[in-house]
Amino acid sequence: MASKKKNVRYAVVGLGHIAQDAVLPSFAQLKNSRLTAFVSDDPEKHKALGRKYKVENYYNYNQYQELLESGEIDAVYIALPNHLHKEYTIKAATAGIHVLCEKPLAVTSADCQAMSRACSKNGVKLMTAYRLHFQKGNLEAMRALKNKEIGVPMLFSSTFSMQVRPGNIRTRKAFGGGTLFDIGIYCINAARYLFEAEPLEVFAMIEFPSDPRFKEVEGHSVVTLRFPDNRIASFVASFGASSKAVYTVLGSKGVLEMENGYEYSEAMTLKVKIGEKSRTKVFSKSDQFGAEIEYFSDCVLKNKNPEPSGVEGYIDVKIIEALYRSAKTGKSIKLTGLPSKAARPRTNPGIEKPPFRKPSLINVLSPTMD
């Protein structure tokens, strides 16, 4: 049954870089979503961000259960380190609170399933925060492939790299760090929705450069995914190279390329070339986080099942587990048991929200040195 409420009240759990840089500012332009509470152990963040966003409800992590039972919120946006996603999702679900959770959904596929079960059992919505499923450039790329503009899509290749800041949580194994969980997951998800299929077999090599940053997690990963109908996806994800975020699809008749394909702070450029003819379209920077929050709130208010769901998050984590096994054994890993009908991003026009001015950050650094 649809709700009679006009908006969904959110608590943002975790006030690190992604929350401050992208999530919090989004609420100002959303009519169906209201920022109501913060969860953080940093009182300076509470005071400064509360004043900035006119939020009066502050909680530390030990008070999370109190927040969930307070009646002040309807949903949480979980922006915590990866290893905490399961705990904070299940606690919210048990209290009847809807969950929009940052990717990766969790650090193991078993954790992803436990999160989905808890949400289903308690009748709350769970969505994996894949913002690119609503971004117009990526939806246009999907449409071009679906319409066979470059013929039959055959090969996907991608590079996603950055110079990670020393000490950042992405370099901590216990926190669910590593290239595959942080940035490689974008490449995996893109290959899956562009090919509209699930991989059958995977192979990975990971490297630990002689750099203090990479004592616990790999600095580079090189991946190959074999899809049905003889299609191949390959990508490189790196924490130790200059910033790049591009994917290319080679078809039987032409080429599609997306520059800045995974970014949220820059414009994206789509190029399609068939023989001597080509077209280029630039998609201006937009508020991708606002788009996903607005969509999730609409699902809550109208009692619709959100996509990307917990199943979508589970599949990518299942693939990443196989990739780490491959890297450890030096052998390719065949995938079995993946859901056969995972939902894909809809190719109808995406939700577009105008960009906002870059906010000032409180007690947090960018994850990159670029």
C-alpha positions as CSV (number, residue, x, y, z in Angstrom):
1,M,0.0,0.0,0.0
2,A,1.3,3.5,-0.9
3,S,2.1,5.8,1.9
4,K,0.2,9.0,2.7
5,K,3.4,10.7,3.6
6,K,4.8,13.3,1.2
7,N,8.5,12.8,2.0
8,V,10.9,10.2,3.4
9,R,12.9,11.3,6.5
10,Y,16.6,10.2,6.3
11,A,19.5,9.7,8.6
12,V,22.9,9.7,6.9
13,V,25.0,7.1,8.8
14,G,28.7,8.0,8.5
15,L,29.9,11.5,7.6
16,G,33.1,10.7,5.6
17,H,34.1,12.0,2.2
18,I,31.3,10.6,0.1
19,A,28.6,11.7,2.6
20,Q,29.9,15.3,2.9
21,D,30.9,15.7,-0.8
22,A,27.9,14.2,-2.5
23,V,25.1,12.9,-0.3
24,L,24.3,15.7,2.2
25,P,24.1,18.5,-0.4
26,S,21.6,16.5,-2.5
27,F,18.7,16.8,-0.1
28,A,18.3,20.6,-0.6
29,Q,16.7,20.0,-4.0
30,L,14.6,16.9,-3.3
31,K,10.9,17.4,-2.6
32,N,10.2,13.8,-1.5
33,S,13.3,13.4,0.8
34,R,14.3,15.2,4.0
35,L,17.6,15.1,5.8
36,T,16.6,14.6,9.5
37,A,19.5,13.1,11.4
38,F,23.3,12.4,11.3
39,V,25.2,9.5,12.8
40,S,28.9,10.1,13.6
41,D,31.3,10.0,16.5
42,D,32.7,13.4,15.6
43,P,31.1,16.2,17.6
44,E,32.7,18.8,15.3
45,K,31.0,17.3,12.3
46,H,27.7,17.3,14.2
47,K,27.9,20.9,15.1
48,A,29.2,22.3,11.7
49,L,27.1,20.1,9.4
50,G,24.1,20.4,11.6
51,R,24.3,24.2,11.3
52,K,24.9,24.0,7.6
53,Y,22.1,21.6,6.7
54,K,19.7,22.7,9.5
55,V,19.8,19.2,11.1
56,E,19.2,19.1,14.9
57,N,19.2,15.3,15.5
58,Y,22.8,14.1,16.1
59,Y,23.7,10.6,17.2
60,N,27.0,8.7,17.8
61,Y,27.4,5.1,16.8
62,N,26.6,3.7,20.2
63,Q,23.2,5.6,20.0
64,Y,22.3,4.1,16.6
65,Q,19.6,1.8,18.1
66,E,18.2,4.8,19.9
67,L,17.9,6.7,16.6
68,L,16.2,3.7,14.9
69,E,13.6,3.6,17.6
70,S,13.2,7.4,17.9
71,G,10.4,7.8,15.4
72,E,12.4,10.6,13.8
73,I,13.4,8.7,10.5
74,D,11.9,6.5,7.9
75,A,15.2,5.5,6.1
76,V,18.9,5.4,6.4
77,Y,21.6,6.2,3.9
78,I,24.5,4.0,4.9
79,A,27.8,5.7,4.0
80,L,30.1,3.7,6.3
81,P,33.2,1.7,5.6
82,N,32.3,-1.5,3.7
83,H,32.8,-3.9,6.5
84,L,30.0,-2.2,8.6
85,H,27.3,-2.3,5.9
86,K,25.8,-5.6,7.1
87,E,25.6,-4.7,10.8
88,Y,24.0,-1.3,10.3
89,T,21.6,-2.5,7.6
90,I,20.3,-5.5,9.6
91,K,19.8,-3.3,12.7
92,A,17.8,-0.8,10.6
93,A,15.7,-3.4,8.9
94,T,14.9,-5.0,12.3
95,A,13.6,-1.6,13.5
96,G,11.4,-1.2,10.4
97,I,13.7,1.4,8.7
98,H,14.3,1.4,5.0
99,V,17.9,1.1,3.7
100,L,19.8,2.8,0.9
101,C,23.3,1.4,1.2
102,E,26.5,2.4,-0.5
103,K,28.3,-0.1,-2.7
104,P,29.6,-2.7,-2.3
105,L,26.5,-3.9,-0.6
106,A,28.8,-5.9,1.8
107,V,32.2,-7.6,1.8
108,T,30.9,-11.2,1.3
109,S,28.0,-12.6,-0.7
110,A,26.7,-14.3,2.4
111,D,26.5,-10.9,4.1
112,C,24.6,-9.5,1.2
113,Q,22.1,-12.4,1.4
114,A,21.7,-11.8,5.1
115,M,20.9,-8.1,4.5
116,S,18.3,-8.9,1.9
117,R,16.7,-11.5,4.1
118,A,16.5,-9.1,7.0
119,C,14.9,-6.4,4.9
120,S,12.4,-8.8,3.3
121,K,11.5,-10.3,6.7
122,N,10.8,-6.9,8.2
123,G,9.0,-5.5,5.1
124,V,11.4,-2.7,4.4
125,K,13.1,-1.6,1.1
126,L,16.7,-2.3,0.4
127,M,18.6,-0.6,-2.5
128,T,22.2,-0.8,-3.5
129,A,23.4,2.7,-4.2
130,Y,24.4,2.3,-7.9
131,R,24.0,6.0,-8.9
132,L,25.0,5.3,-12.5
133,H,21.8,3.3,-13.1
134,F,20.0,6.6,-13.2
135,Q,22.6,8.7,-15.0
136,K,21.6,9.8,-18.5
137,G,24.9,9.1,-20.2
138,N,25.1,5.5,-19.2
139,L,21.4,5.0,-20.1
140,E,22.1,6.5,-23.5
141,A,25.0,4.0,-23.9
142,M,22.7,1.2,-23.1
143,R,20.2,2.4,-25.6
144,A,22.8,2.6,-28.3
145,L,23.9,-0.9,-27.8
146,K,20.3,-2.2,-27.5
147,N,19.5,-0.5,-30.8
148,K,22.6,-2.2,-32.4
149,E,24.2,1.1,-33.4
150,I,27.6,-0.5,-33.4
151,G,26.3,-3.9,-34.5
152,V,26.6,-6.8,-32.1
153,P,28.4,-5.8,-28.9
154,M,31.4,-8.1,-28.6
155,L,34.2,-6.7,-26.4
156,F,34.1,-4.4,-23.4
157,S,37.3,-2.9,-22.0
158,S,37.8,-0.3,-19.2
159,T,40.3,1.5,-17.1
160,F,39.4,3.0,-13.7
161,S,42.4,4.4,-11.8
162,M,43.4,6.9,-9.2
163,Q,46.2,7.8,-6.8
164,V,44.8,6.7,-3.5
165,R,45.8,8.8,-0.4
166,P,48.0,7.0,2.0
167,G,46.1,5.7,5.0
168,N,42.7,6.0,3.4
169,I,40.3,3.2,4.4
170,R,40.5,1.9,0.8
171,T,43.9,0.6,1.7
172,R,42.7,-1.3,4.8
173,K,41.9,-4.9,4.3
174,A,39.9,-5.2,7.5
175,F,37.6,-2.3,6.3
176,G,36.8,-4.1,3.0
177,G,39.3,-2.1,1.0
178,G,41.0,-3.0,-2.3
179,T,40.6,-2.1,-5.9
180,L,37.9,-4.6,-6.8
181,F,35.5,-3.6,-4.0
182,D,36.0,0.1,-4.4
183,I,36.4,0.9,-8.1
184,G,36.6,-2.4,-10.0
185,I,33.0,-3.0,-9.0
186,Y,31.9,-0.1,-11.3
187,C,33.6,-1.9,-14.2
188,I,32.0,-5.2,-13.4
189,N,28.5,-3.6,-13.1
190,A,28.9,-1.7,-16.3
191,A,29.9,-4.8,-18.3
192,R,26.9,-6.6,-16.9
193,Y,24.4,-3.9,-17.8
194,L,25.9,-3.1,-21.1
195,F,26.0,-6.8,-22.2
196,E,22.7,-7.4,-20.4
197,A,24.0,-10.7,-19.1
198,E,26.0,-12.4,-16.3
199,P,29.5,-13.6,-16.7
200,L,30.1,-17.4,-17.0
201,E,33.8,-17.4,-16.0
202,V,36.3,-15.0,-14.6
203,F,40.1,-14.6,-14.3
204,A,42.1,-12.0,-12.3
205,M,45.6,-11.0,-11.5
206,I,46.4,-8.7,-8.7
207,E,49.6,-6.8,-8.0
208,F,51.1,-5.4,-4.8
209,P,53.5,-2.7,-5.8
210,S,56.5,-1.9,-3.5
211,D,54.6,1.1,-2.1
212,P,53.7,1.5,1.6
213,R,50.1,2.1,0.6
214,F,49.7,-1.5,-0.6
215,K,50.8,-3.5,2.4
216,E,47.3,-4.8,3.0
217,V,45.4,-4.5,-0.3
218,E,46.4,-4.8,-4.0
219,G,47.5,-1.7,-5.9
220,H,46.4,-2.9,-9.3
221,S,44.0,-5.6,-10.5
222,V,43.6,-6.9,-14.1
223,V,40.4,-8.8,-14.8
224,T,38.8,-10.8,-17.6
225,L,35.1,-11.8,-17.6
226,R,33.7,-14.3,-20.2
227,F,30.1,-13.7,-21.0
228,P,27.6,-15.8,-23.1
229,D,27.7,-15.6,-26.9
230,N,31.5,-15.3,-27.0
231,R,31.6,-11.8,-25.4
232,I,34.6,-10.8,-23.3
233,A,34.9,-7.9,-20.8
234,S,38.3,-6.9,-19.5
235,F,39.4,-4.0,-17.2
236,V,42.2,-2.6,-15.1
237,A,41.5,-1.1,-11.7
238,S,44.4,0.8,-10.0
239,F,45.0,2.7,-6.8
240,G,48.5,3.7,-7.9
241,A,48.0,5.4,-11.3
242,S,46.8,8.7,-12.6
243,S,43.1,9.3,-12.6
244,K,41.2,7.7,-15.5
245,A,37.6,6.4,-15.8
246,V,36.7,5.2,-19.3
247,Y,35.0,2.2,-20.9
248,T,34.8,1.1,-24.5
249,V,32.6,-1.4,-26.3
250,L,33.6,-2.8,-29.6
251,G,30.8,-4.1,-31.8
252,S,30.7,-5.9,-35.1
253,K,30.2,-2.6,-36.9
254,G,31.5,0.2,-34.7
255,V,32.8,1.5,-31.4
256,L,31.2,3.1,-28.4
257,E,33.3,4.9,-25.8
258,M,32.4,6.7,-22.6
259,E,34.9,9.1,-21.1
260,N,34.5,9.8,-17.3
261,G,32.1,6.9,-17.3
262,Y,32.1,6.3,-13.6
263,E,32.6,9.9,-12.3
264,Y,30.2,12.0,-10.4
265,S,32.1,15.2,-10.3
266,E,32.8,15.7,-14.0
267,A,30.9,15.8,-17.3
268,M,30.7,12.5,-19.3
269,T,31.4,12.3,-23.0
270,L,29.8,9.5,-25.2
271,K,31.4,8.8,-28.6
272,V,29.9,6.4,-31.1
273,K,31.8,5.7,-34.3
274,I,30.7,3.5,-37.2
275,G,33.2,3.5,-40.1
276,E,33.9,7.1,-41.0
277,K,30.9,8.5,-39.3
278,S,30.8,9.4,-35.6
279,R,28.7,11.3,-33.1
280,T,29.6,12.8,-29.8
281,K,27.4,13.8,-26.9
282,V,28.4,15.5,-23.7
283,F,26.4,14.9,-20.6
284,S,26.9,17.8,-18.2
285,K,27.8,17.2,-14.6
286,S,24.7,16.5,-12.6
287,D,23.7,15.4,-9.0
288,Q,23.7,11.7,-9.4
289,F,23.2,11.0,-5.7
290,G,20.1,13.2,-5.6
291,A,18.7,11.2,-8.5
292,E,19.1,7.9,-6.7
293,I,17.8,9.2,-3.4
294,E,14.7,10.7,-5.1
295,Y,14.1,7.4,-6.8
296,F,14.4,5.3,-3.6
297,S,12.1,7.7,-1.7
298,D,9.5,7.3,-4.5
299,C,9.8,3.5,-4.1
300,V,9.2,3.9,-0.3
301,L,6.3,6.2,-0.7
302,K,4.6,4.2,-3.4
303,N,5.5,0.8,-2.1
304,K,7.5,-0.2,-5.2
305,N,10.5,-2.6,-5.2
306,P,13.6,-0.6,-5.9
307,E,16.2,-1.5,-8.5
308,P,19.1,-1.9,-8.1
309,S,18.1,-4.1,-5.3
310,G,20.0,-6.2,-2.8
311,V,20.2,-8.9,-5.5
312,E,22.1,-6.6,-7.8
313,G,24.6,-5.9,-5.0
314,Y,24.9,-9.6,-4.2
315,I,25.8,-10.5,-7.8
316,D,28.7,-8.1,-8.0
317,V,30.1,-9.2,-4.6
318,K,29.8,-12.8,-5.7
319,I,31.8,-12.0,-8.8
320,I,34.4,-10.2,-6.8
321,E,34.8,-13.2,-4.5
322,A,35.5,-15.4,-7.5
323,L,38.0,-12.9,-8.8
324,Y,40.0,-13.0,-5.6
325,R,39.9,-16.8,-5.7
326,S,41.2,-16.7,-9.3
327,A,44.0,-14.3,-8.3
328,K,45.0,-16.6,-5.4
329,T,45.0,-19.8,-7.4
330,G,46.1,-18.5,-10.8
331,K,43.2,-20.2,-12.4
332,S,40.0,-19.1,-14.0
333,I,36.8,-19.6,-12.0
334,K,33.5,-20.7,-13.4
335,L,30.5,-18.9,-11.9
336,T,27.4,-20.9,-10.9
337,G,24.3,-20.0,-9.1
338,L,23.9,-16.4,-10.1
339,P,20.3,-15.2,-10.4
340,S,19.4,-15.5,-14.1
341,K,17.1,-12.6,-14.3
342,A,18.8,-9.7,-12.5
343,A,17.2,-6.4,-13.2
344,R,19.0,-4.0,-15.6
345,P,19.0,-0.2,-15.5
346,R,15.9,1.0,-17.4
347,T,16.8,2.7,-20.7
348,N,14.0,5.3,-20.4
349,P,15.3,8.8,-19.7
350,G,17.2,9.0,-16.4
351,I,16.5,11.2,-13.4
352,E,18.5,14.4,-13.8
353,K,19.2,16.8,-11.0
354,P,21.3,20.0,-11.4
355,P,24.8,20.1,-9.9
356,F,25.4,21.9,-6.7
357,R,28.4,24.0,-5.6
358,K,31.2,21.9,-4.2
359,P,30.8,21.9,-0.4
360,S,33.4,22.6,2.2
361,L,34.4,19.5,4.1
362,I,34.7,19.0,7.9
363,N,37.5,16.8,9.2
364,V,37.8,14.7,6.1
365,L,40.2,14.4,3.2
366,S,39.6,13.4,-0.4
367,P,40.5,9.7,-1.0
368,T,42.8,10.6,-3.9
369,M,46.0,12.6,-4.3
370,D,45.2,13.5,-7.9
